[in-house]
Amino acid sequence: MTDVTTTHDGHVAVVEVHRPPANFFDRDVLAAIADAGERATTDGARAIVLCSEGRHFCAGAQLADATGDLDPRASAAKVYEQAERIFRLEVPVVAAVQGAAVGGGLGLACAADFRVASTSSRFEANFARLGFHCGFALSLSLPRIVGATRAQQMLLTGRRVDGEEAAAIGLADRLTAPLGERAGAVELAHEIAGAAPLAVRSMRATARADLLARLRATLDHELDEQERLWQTEDAATGVTASLERRDPTFVGR
């Protein structure tokens, strides 16, 4: 089986990532998601469900691979090129978030128009706990979803937000029982697909115009800051601590 598959349920396309249990992504996985979304739109899909096989929606980029990369900026730039394509898909996207959406995985969830979670879901912008700047345009998308103050709290502390809190602050648009995330996302997607498709696309384009206008500059700025901070002692400490599943001790250099 390939890393990303597409099935169709009427006018709803279900795009599924197959890298269980944590569904870490790389450039190729994001490109496959973007390709699948673009093909589905061409084939007549009016809404897309983005989901993952396994326990977790997405735990972000694979840190174990990134630590040995000889040119992390170039690799990250390729990842963000594909992230931008996902943001620019032309029909509404509903993310079914089971388990964890962490780091870049949270960014992927926030690239969607809506998120359906359960009481067992959790969302975490863990970048400050890793020692570097957030990415995947989270500095732009997250404040649009939960407001500037809540977004800053999530980004600056790296704390975990459970499904119930996510629903309360608007990060999750619907809350289901555990294992019901995908069915809930498909249900919402069908509600969207049942509306007039030209009107849906038109209103969505209006609503996302400012986001898309600022997207490239935001990704470039995040990458500049990431490259600068990747070279610090704190970043080395944070990544190592994460891989070893222990708390980091940062020194500010």
Steps between C-alpha positions, in 0.01 A plus 500: 500500500619852423544761773190693387179361351173654381152356509178668390164515678275691264637854475729446801859383449667327794879550489673270746862492617642152567802534727366357826509529788626860517478601131815712496529692175774597258496693174376199302202435727389864485544500122285188478228667710510808277495285185204301632309813593558662162398183314189462713398856423550442127293181530205691646547483876322781683665432835800302623549304820864481608560208734769255611533131573603402852489647848596857412408758237857624459793542740677744265830468319733213582756659734725197496554552127526879522785496750734341248403718204795678342279783369196533728392832347480354150306200629262719696449728201391199293259398775351850513454509123267202537335646809413808295335279237281344770393842626410595142273204423185638340228318696435484876711255699384334823772339712406197710734529799534185703767475768776758465547794266843622609740760358480484122207263544311783667604719207355245259174490697484880499549511123156339477184708519353294785617248757294219649647355820397280790540504874819296454659741247780736594656799330850624577717778354817359654757720324600703806569170676730406210687830501401653169234705319169351394448410136237383250353854515368442852595855594234605247240221509473434873409859604233505228342192654528554877585869531833672556526458877412129509730434207787675674438298815511175305811601304700649788433221750478202266227365725258226402136585422256212534196444281248658736707817538561506125125500443451773759754735336402426140801291405268202454178578314324181604566260786420130480553195714840328456524318165222718361723770354497377142127438487444848644729653239328316216162615629614865504655463155171367362316797648738729313480293181120523508510880466535687171861427397566826314372703795706292744818554301430870460435565870794283604733690267382827653548371855851367430624785281697675775647170623622407152632849430722481808588132479823511298653783704405322823660171393816684392523685832443183702771323304745789556438484874518122508833500319641752750375313805591151374861603553454571871588284799137514610380342176749214532386453860131508412518256210719256692271514804197437278659196338599369843152574642620721784456863604756743356700751703554813292781750559411777253781463252 
